[in-house]
Amino acid sequence: MKTIIRHYIVDTVSLYLVSTFVTGIIFENGITTLLIAGFGLTVATLLIKPIINILLLPINLITFGLFKWISSVIALYLVTMVVAGFKISQFSYGGLTTKWLEIPAFDLDGFMAFIAYSLVLSFISSFMYWLLKP
């Protein structure tokens, strides 16, 4: 039970953090939609993602695991299909300019937006799981 609650908190906070840093995620009813989307992402991560990984096992074996990210993309897409009011319109990054580093602004639409959000969500979630290690 503790692991399910931890997954829910991490997924919900990750969704919130991604929506503050990158524009394109829409929560129509605000915090209510965010909480429901976090629950949907938790269910997709714990139940649907392992099934997708088993179905993609031959491709993962041939490519040495390079297609494992597809399961995250499909899980995120299913959450947007199931949760009313949670939409991903595009991935818009404003860019970053510092004294030593410059990352240009870019926009992604459609399937590429789901890939980008999936990568950012998995990065933030992995970092939060690392922080909350028992």
C-alpha positions in Angstrom: 0.0 0.0 0.0 2.9 2.4 0.8 4.4 1.8 -2.6 1.1 2.6 -4.4 0.8 5.8 -2.4 4.4 6.7 -3.1 3.8 6.0 -6.9 0.7 8.2 -6.8 2.5 11.1 -5.1 5.5 10.9 -7.3 3.4 10.7 -10.5 1.2 13.6 -9.5 4.1 15.8 -8.4 6.0 14.9 -11.6 2.9 15.9 -13.8 2.7 19.2 -11.9 6.4 20.0 -12.3 6.4 19.2 -16.0 3.3 21.4 -16.5 5.1 24.3 -14.8 8.3 24.0 -16.7 7.0 23.1 -20.2 3.8 24.5 -21.7 1.4 22.2 -23.5 -0.2 20.1 -20.8 -3.8 21.1 -20.1 -5.6 20.4 -16.9 -9.1 21.8 -17.6 -10.5 21.6 -14.1 -7.2 22.6 -12.4 -6.1 20.6 -9.4 -9.0 18.1 -9.7 -7.9 17.0 -13.1 -4.3 16.9 -12.0 -5.1 14.5 -9.1 -7.2 12.3 -11.4 -4.4 12.3 -14.1 -1.9 11.4 -11.4 -4.1 8.5 -10.4 -4.5 7.4 -14.0 -0.7 7.6 -14.6 -0.1 5.5 -11.5 -2.5 2.9 -12.7 -1.0 2.9 -16.1 2.5 2.7 -14.7 1.8 -0.2 -12.3 -0.7 -2.2 -14.4 -0.5 -1.4 -18.1 3.2 -0.6 -18.6 4.4 -4.2 -17.6 1.9 -5.7 -20.1 3.1 -3.4 -22.8 6.7 -4.3 -21.9 5.9 -8.0 -22.3 4.3 -7.4 -25.7 7.3 -5.4 -26.8 9.8 -7.9 -25.5 10.9 -9.3 -28.9 11.6 -5.8 -30.1 13.4 -4.9 -26.9 15.6 -8.0 -27.1 16.6 -7.2 -30.7 17.4 -3.6 -30.0 18.9 -4.3 -26.5 16.2 -2.3 -24.7 16.1 0.8 -26.8 12.3 0.5 -27.3 11.5 0.4 -23.6 10.5 4.1 -23.7 7.6 3.2 -26.0 5.7 1.7 -23.0 5.9 5.1 -21.3 4.6 6.9 -24.3 1.7 4.5 -24.7 0.9 4.7 -21.0 0.8 8.5 -21.2 -1.3 8.4 -24.3 -3.8 6.1 -22.7 -4.1 8.4 -19.6 -4.9 11.3 -21.9 -7.6 9.2 -23.6 -9.2 8.0 -20.3 -9.0 11.1 -18.1 -11.4 13.8 -19.1 -9.9 17.3 -19.1 -6.3 16.1 -19.3 -4.8 16.9 -22.7 -1.4 17.2 -24.3 -1.6 19.7 -27.1 2.1 20.3 -27.8 5.5 20.4 -26.2 6.8 24.0 -26.1 10.1 24.7 -24.5 11.1 28.3 -24.1 14.9 27.6 -24.2 17.7 28.2 -21.7 20.6 30.7 -22.0 23.3 30.8 -19.4 26.9 31.9 -19.4 28.1 28.5 -20.4 25.1 26.8 -22.0 22.5 27.6 -24.5 19.5 25.4 -25.3 17.4 26.8 -28.1 13.6 27.0 -27.9 11.6 24.4 -29.8 8.0 23.1 -30.3 6.8 19.6 -30.9 3.4 18.4 -31.9 1.5 15.1 -32.0 3.4 11.9 -31.3 6.7 13.7 -30.8 5.1 15.7 -28.0 4.1 12.5 -26.2 7.7 11.2 -26.6 9.1 14.5 -25.2 6.7 14.5 -22.2 7.3 10.9 -21.5 11.1 11.4 -21.4 10.8 14.5 -19.2 8.2 12.7 -16.9 10.5 9.7 -16.6 13.5 11.8 -15.8 11.7 13.7 -13.0 10.0 10.6 -11.7 13.3 8.7 -11.5 14.9 11.6 -9.7 12.1 11.8 -7.2 12.2 8.0 -6.6 16.0 8.3 -6.0 15.3 11.0 -3.4 12.6 9.0 -1.7 14.5 5.7 -1.5 13.6 3.7 1.5 
